[in-house]
Amino acid sequence: MCESNAFLKDGENEVMLMKSVDTIEPCENDLKLMDIFGKQLFIQAKIKNMTLLNHRIILEKI
């Protein structure tokens, strides 16, 4: 599987937002994350780091 897990950076901690993220789309003021089952999450954040080899997407609130 090529999906990644999305985490929100909160200080030194990373909080899991969504598992099996398949798509990230920029919207007006936020990002739309969609998993392999079609579940969607909208969050006002920017991509801080992506390590696709480790299946991790780190987001940071705007």
ChimeraX commands (.cxc) that place a marker at each C-alpha (Angstrom):
marker #1 position 0.00,0.00,0.00 radius 0.5
marker #1 position 1.23,3.50,-0.82 radius 0.5
marker #1 position -0.99,5.47,1.54 radius 0.5
marker #1 position 0.44,7.57,4.33 radius 0.5
marker #1 position -0.68,8.60,7.79 radius 0.5
marker #1 position -1.23,12.31,8.47 radius 0.5
marker #1 position -0.08,13.87,11.74 radius 0.5
marker #1 position -0.58,17.37,13.13 radius 0.5
marker #1 position 2.51,18.88,14.75 radius 0.5
marker #1 position 1.58,20.28,18.17 radius 0.5
marker #1 position 4.72,21.69,19.76 radius 0.5
marker #1 position 7.05,18.74,20.15 radius 0.5
marker #1 position 4.20,16.21,19.79 radius 0.5
marker #1 position 2.59,14.78,16.68 radius 0.5
marker #1 position -1.11,13.91,16.85 radius 0.5
marker #1 position -2.54,11.40,14.35 radius 0.5
marker #1 position -5.19,13.05,12.16 radius 0.5
marker #1 position -5.98,10.40,9.60 radius 0.5
marker #1 position -4.75,6.97,8.56 radius 0.5
marker #1 position -4.39,5.71,4.99 radius 0.5
marker #1 position -4.37,9.17,3.37 radius 0.5
marker #1 position -4.56,8.79,-0.40 radius 0.5
marker #1 position -5.14,12.38,-1.56 radius 0.5
marker #1 position -4.24,15.86,-0.34 radius 0.5
marker #1 position -5.81,18.79,-2.17 radius 0.5
marker #1 position -5.28,22.48,-1.44 radius 0.5
marker #1 position -8.56,24.36,-0.96 radius 0.5
marker #1 position -9.11,28.09,-0.40 radius 0.5
marker #1 position -7.72,28.37,3.15 radius 0.5
marker #1 position -7.19,24.76,4.08 radius 0.5
marker #1 position -6.21,21.30,2.95 radius 0.5
marker #1 position -8.57,18.48,2.08 radius 0.5
marker #1 position -7.33,15.05,3.08 radius 0.5
marker #1 position -9.08,11.96,1.77 radius 0.5
marker #1 position -8.42,8.38,2.80 radius 0.5
marker #1 position -8.77,5.21,0.72 radius 0.5
marker #1 position -12.35,4.76,1.96 radius 0.5
marker #1 position -13.50,8.23,0.81 radius 0.5
marker #1 position -13.54,9.82,4.28 radius 0.5
marker #1 position -12.63,13.51,4.03 radius 0.5
marker #1 position -11.03,15.90,6.49 radius 0.5
marker #1 position -10.62,19.65,6.02 radius 0.5
marker #1 position -7.98,21.40,8.12 radius 0.5
marker #1 position -6.36,24.84,8.13 radius 0.5
marker #1 position -2.77,23.69,7.93 radius 0.5
marker #1 position 0.29,23.58,5.74 radius 0.5
marker #1 position 2.49,20.65,4.89 radius 0.5
marker #1 position 5.57,20.77,7.10 radius 0.5
marker #1 position 7.19,17.52,6.04 radius 0.5
marker #1 position 6.42,14.44,3.97 radius 0.5
marker #1 position 8.40,11.22,4.15 radius 0.5
marker #1 position 6.59,8.95,1.76 radius 0.5
marker #1 position 9.08,6.14,2.22 radius 0.5
marker #1 position 8.00,6.06,5.89 radius 0.5
marker #1 position 4.34,6.80,4.99 radius 0.5
marker #1 position 4.21,9.97,7.12 radius 0.5
marker #1 position 2.74,13.40,6.36 radius 0.5
marker #1 position 3.39,16.08,8.99 radius 0.5
marker #1 position 1.04,19.09,8.96 radius 0.5
marker #1 position 1.30,22.33,10.90 radius 0.5
marker #1 position -1.66,24.60,11.76 radius 0.5
marker #1 position -1.73,27.97,10.03 radius 0.5
marker link #1:1,2 radius 0.2
marker link #1:2,3 radius 0.2
marker link #1:3,4 radius 0.2
marker link #1:4,5 radius 0.2
marker link #1:5,6 radius 0.2
marker link #1:6,7 radius 0.2
marker link #1:7,8 radius 0.2
marker link #1:8,9 radius 0.2
marker link #1:9,10 radius 0.2
marker link #1:10,11 radius 0.2
marker link #1:11,12 radius 0.2
marker link #1:12,13 radius 0.2
marker link #1:13,14 radius 0.2
marker link #1:14,15 radius 0.2
marker link #1:15,16 radius 0.2
marker link #1:16,17 radius 0.2
marker link #1:17,18 radius 0.2
marker link #1:18,19 radius 0.2
marker link #1:19,20 radius 0.2
marker link #1:20,21 radius 0.2
marker link #1:21,22 radius 0.2
marker link #1:22,23 radius 0.2
marker link #1:23,24 radius 0.2
marker link #1:24,25 radius 0.2
marker link #1:25,26 radius 0.2
marker link #1:26,27 radius 0.2
marker link #1:27,28 radius 0.2
marker link #1:28,29 radius 0.2
marker link #1:29,30 radius 0.2
marker link #1:30,31 radius 0.2
marker link #1:31,32 radius 0.2
marker link #1:32,33 radius 0.2
marker link #1:33,34 radius 0.2
marker link #1:34,35 radius 0.2
marker link #1:35,36 radius 0.2
marker link #1:36,37 radius 0.2
marker link #1:37,38 radius 0.2
marker link #1:38,39 radius 0.2
marker link #1:39,40 radius 0.2
marker link #1:40,41 radius 0.2
marker link #1:41,42 radius 0.2
marker link #1:42,43 radius 0.2
marker link #1:43,44 radius 0.2
marker link #1:44,45 radius 0.2
marker link #1:45,46 radius 0.2
marker link #1:46,47 radius 0.2
marker link #1:47,48 radius 0.2
marker link #1:48,49 radius 0.2
marker link #1:49,50 radius 0.2
marker link #1:50,51 radius 0.2
marker link #1:51,52 radius 0.2
marker link #1:52,53 radius 0.2
marker link #1:53,54 radius 0.2
marker link #1:54,55 radius 0.2
marker link #1:55,56 radius 0.2
marker link #1:56,57 radius 0.2
marker link #1:57,58 radius 0.2
marker link #1:58,59 radius 0.2
marker link #1:59,60 radius 0.2
marker link #1:60,61 radius 0.2
marker link #1:61,62 radius 0.2
view
